[in-house]
Amino acid sequence: QVQVVESGGGLAQPGGSLRLSCTVSGRIFEIFAMNWYRQAPGKQRELVATLTNDGSTNYVDSVKGRFTISRDNAENMVSLQMNSLKAEDTAVYYCNVAAYGPSYYWGQGVNVTVSA
């Protein structure tokens, strides 16, 4: 089992920044990828950013150049730095961990609102 807990989020103005963090515990040695998803009101959940064990990253086109996913192995944490925020970034953001099996674990979600 893997436990996933998100923190961060909140309200930001357009053009501003927020940082989301996800702390992982449990059988972390089984993890092969860590992801951030988001779900905006009335829309399907979408994959925003991925970080695999070999350090490879991938982003949805709409956030490329603005968002950065990173991992702190010492803290068992993955973060999502969000810069140049836009109103369309407003959503509930979820941390997702993929473990060998495969098994997938989700956090509870954090709200991000971008508004003037």
C-alpha positions as CSV (number, residue, x, y, z in Angstrom):
1,Q,0.0,0.0,0.0
2,V,1.0,3.6,-0.7
3,Q,-0.4,6.6,1.1
4,V,-0.7,9.9,-0.8
5,V,-1.4,13.3,0.9
6,E,-1.5,16.6,-1.0
7,S,-0.9,20.1,0.3
8,G,-0.8,23.6,-1.1
9,G,-3.2,25.1,-3.5
10,G,-5.6,27.9,-2.8
11,L,-6.3,31.2,-4.6
12,A,-4.0,33.0,-7.0
13,Q,-4.4,35.9,-9.3
14,P,-3.8,35.4,-13.1
15,G,-0.1,35.5,-13.7
16,G,0.6,34.4,-10.2
17,S,2.2,31.2,-8.8
18,L,1.3,28.3,-6.6
19,R,3.1,25.2,-5.4
20,L,1.5,21.9,-4.8
21,S,3.1,19.2,-2.8
22,C,2.4,15.5,-2.4
23,T,3.9,13.4,0.4
24,V,4.1,9.7,-0.2
25,S,4.5,6.9,2.4
26,G,4.3,3.2,2.6
27,R,5.7,0.9,-0.1
28,I,7.5,3.7,-1.9
29,F,10.0,1.3,-3.4
30,E,7.3,0.0,-5.7
31,I,6.6,3.4,-7.3
32,F,7.6,3.8,-10.9
33,A,5.8,7.1,-11.8
34,M,4.3,10.1,-10.0
35,N,1.6,12.2,-11.7
36,W,-0.5,15.3,-11.2
37,Y,-4.0,15.3,-12.6
38,R,-6.7,18.0,-12.5
39,Q,-10.4,18.1,-12.9
40,A,-12.1,21.4,-13.7
41,P,-15.8,21.9,-13.0
42,G,-17.9,20.1,-15.6
43,K,-14.8,18.5,-17.3
44,Q,-13.1,15.2,-17.3
45,R,-10.0,14.6,-15.2
46,E,-6.9,15.2,-17.2
47,L,-3.2,14.2,-16.7
48,V,-1.2,17.4,-16.2
49,A,2.4,16.2,-15.5
50,T,4.3,13.0,-15.1
51,L,7.6,12.2,-13.5
52,T,9.1,8.7,-13.9
53,N,11.8,7.0,-11.9
54,D,14.4,7.6,-14.6
55,G,13.7,11.4,-14.3
56,S,11.7,11.7,-17.4
57,T,8.9,14.3,-17.3
58,N,5.9,14.9,-19.5
59,Y,3.3,17.7,-19.5
60,V,0.0,18.4,-21.1
61,D,0.5,21.0,-23.8
62,S,-1.6,23.7,-22.0
63,V,0.9,23.8,-19.1
64,K,4.3,23.4,-20.9
65,G,6.7,26.1,-20.0
66,R,4.6,27.1,-17.0
67,F,4.4,24.1,-14.7
68,T,7.3,22.0,-13.3
69,I,7.1,18.6,-11.7
70,S,9.9,17.6,-9.4
71,R,10.7,15.0,-6.7
72,D,12.5,15.3,-3.4
73,N,13.6,11.7,-2.6
74,A,14.8,12.6,0.9
75,E,11.3,13.9,1.8
76,N,9.4,11.3,-0.3
77,M,7.6,14.2,-1.9
78,V,6.6,15.3,-5.4
79,S,5.8,18.9,-6.1
80,L,4.1,20.8,-8.9
81,Q,5.3,24.4,-9.3
82,M,2.7,26.4,-11.2
83,N,3.7,29.7,-12.7
84,S,2.0,32.2,-14.9
85,L,-1.3,30.8,-13.8
86,K,-4.4,31.3,-15.9
87,A,-8.1,31.2,-15.1
88,E,-8.3,27.9,-17.0
89,D,-6.0,26.3,-14.6
90,T,-8.7,26.5,-12.0
91,A,-9.4,22.9,-10.9
92,V,-9.1,20.3,-8.2
93,Y,-5.6,18.9,-8.5
94,Y,-4.8,15.3,-7.6
95,C,-1.6,13.5,-6.9
96,N,-1.4,10.1,-8.4
97,V,1.2,7.4,-7.7
98,A,1.8,4.4,-10.0
99,A,3.3,1.4,-8.5
100,Y,4.4,-1.9,-10.0
101,G,1.6,-4.4,-10.3
102,P,0.3,-2.0,-11.5
103,S,-1.5,-0.3,-8.7
104,Y,-2.6,3.3,-8.6
105,Y,-3.0,5.5,-5.5
106,W,-4.7,8.9,-5.3
107,G,-4.6,11.8,-2.9
108,Q,-7.7,13.5,-1.7
109,G,-7.3,16.5,-4.1
110,V,-6.6,20.2,-3.5
111,N,-8.4,23.2,-4.9
112,V,-6.7,25.7,-7.1
113,T,-8.6,28.8,-8.0
114,V,-7.1,31.4,-10.3
115,S,-9.1,34.6,-10.3
116,A,-8.7,38.3,-10.1
